[in-house]
Structures are given as C-alpha cells and as structure tokens.
Amino acid sequence: MDATGEAGRDRQRILVVEDEAEFGELVALWLTSHGWDACLERDGEQALRRFRAEEPALVLLDVGLPGLDGWELLARIREESRVPVLLVTARGAEADKLRGLGAGADDYITKPFSFPELMARVQAALRRARPPDLLGGDGAIRRGPLVVDPARHRVQVAGREVHLTPTEFRLLEHLASRPDRVVAHRELLEAVWGPAYVDDAHLLRVTMRNLRAKLGSATPRTLISTVYGAGYRFTGG
C-alpha cells in the first residue's frame, strides 16, 4: 500500500499484525495516508516471516492472534531485534499492560482508540528509535562503569554490553546526561515519549523497572535512584 504522505518524511515500513481484516486494512490506510508504507499480516507465523524478510521500522502488534499469539511473537522479535513494537489490543487490564511492557513493547494502546492518537504514538515511537547521531548526539557519555554511545546506540556497564529497547536507551541517555540532578517524572515523559505522555506515570515506572533490571544484571551498583514524589536521579557517575 502506498500513498502520498507528508512532505519530507522518509517512507519507513510498518508491519501491522492484526487478525481482524477490516480493522487491519483501516489501520494500514491511515498509516499510508500519513506517509508510511504499511504491510498487513493476520497470522503470527506469517508475520514473523515477513518481519525477518522486510525488517520494518516499527511493528503494530495485536495480542489475540491465531496460532503464534502476540505475546510469543513479541518474544521472538525481541530475541532478534530492538525495533519498536506498539501493542494494539482490546485487552486493557493492568496485568496485560504490565506484561506487554515487561516483555519489551515500547508502548501499549487499547481499543477503541482514535486514529489520530495512534498516528501520534507511531510517530513518537519512531522518533525514539531514530539513530541518535541524526538527533544531534555528539559523543559517548561516560559515567563511572556506564558508557552510553549515542552514535552506535550501544550501552556498556562495567565492560559488558547491555541491550536496551529504543525507549529504554532514550530514558537512560536523558538521565545519564544530567548526573546528580533530580529529573522530574513529567520531564522524562515529555523528553522520552513526547508531550502527549506527560501524565502517564505508570508507563514511566514500568519502563524504569525494566531498565534497572537490565543494568542490574551487569553491575550491583545502583545507577539510578528514586527521589520519591519528585523523579529520578542518575547516581552512577
């Protein structure tokens, strides 16, 4: 599917994995009308093959799929790639959101939703995943055992490489570039996710928990401290 999009935007490919044919086609139509290329799959196994063949810039993933379900497909994608994954599902329970974010999804949107909101979330996720050197990054950040290399999108802790999702990377980069400063929740949400997310403290907490777990697997040293009622502070320098 192709359409004329916004002037100047690279036509990145987005894989839509949705078993409801009419809804999936509507999502794909909105994506192409906003300047992206969209490919649609309705089966988990076929979606995984398409993902490996085409290496899309982002995946919109429904949880309730026949055969290989969305949870397992997310796990397979995370074994191979850090590509942003946005879960799109009718399951709005807190436990499902925690499971999705904990498994490596970059965002979670519950049906029903407005298509302008979905487009904004897609754009925000792609912005977070854009190579930092295109965003003005100018060299690695070195704080104690931590090295954050924006140009290569790599993180090392005590000499060990730590694999982060694009969202986790942006969160760590923002904190590590402001050592010993208390960074407010709203500032982090706006800087990492965008202005539409400034009240989503739950999203920040879950992503922070995942980030700390990954950093903690490489060093027992506390790199990020919680300042209760205020925000977070990078203390690992």
Stockholm file with secondary structure:
# STOCKHOLM 1.0

chainA/1-237         MDATGEAGRDRQRILVVEDEAEFGELVALWLTSHGWDACLERDGEQALRRFRAEEPALVLLDVGLPGLDGWELLARIREESRVPVLLVTARGAEADKLRGLGAGADDYITKPFSFPELMARVQAALRRARPPDLLGGDGAIRRGPLVVDPARHRVQVAGREVHLTPTEFRLLEHLASRPDRVVAHRELLEAVWGPAYVDDAHLLRVTMRNLRAKLGSATPRTLISTVYGAGYRFTGG
#=GR chainA/1-237 SS CCCCCSTTCCCCEEEEECSCHHHHHHHHHHHHHTTCEEEEECSHHHHHHHHHHHCCSEEEECSCCSSSCHHHHHHHHHHHCCCCEEEEESCCCHHHHHHHHHTTCSEEEESSCCHHHHHHHHHHHHHHHSCGGGGTCCSCEEETTEEEETTTTEEEETTEEECCCHHHHHHHHHHHTSTTCEEEHHHHHHHHTCGGGTTCHHHHHHHHHHHHHHHHTTCSSCCEEEETTTEEEECCC
#=GC SS_cons         CCCCCSTTCCCCEEEEECSCHHHHHHHHHHHHHTTCEEEEECSHHHHHHHHHHHCCSEEEECSCCSSSCHHHHHHHHHHHCCCCEEEEESCCCHHHHHHHHHTTCSEEEESSCCHHHHHHHHHHHHHHHSCGGGGTCCSCEEETTEEEETTTTEEEETTEEECCCHHHHHHHHHHHTSTTCEEEHHHHHHHHTCGGGTTCHHHHHHHHHHHHHHHHTTCSSCCEEEETTTEEEECCC
//
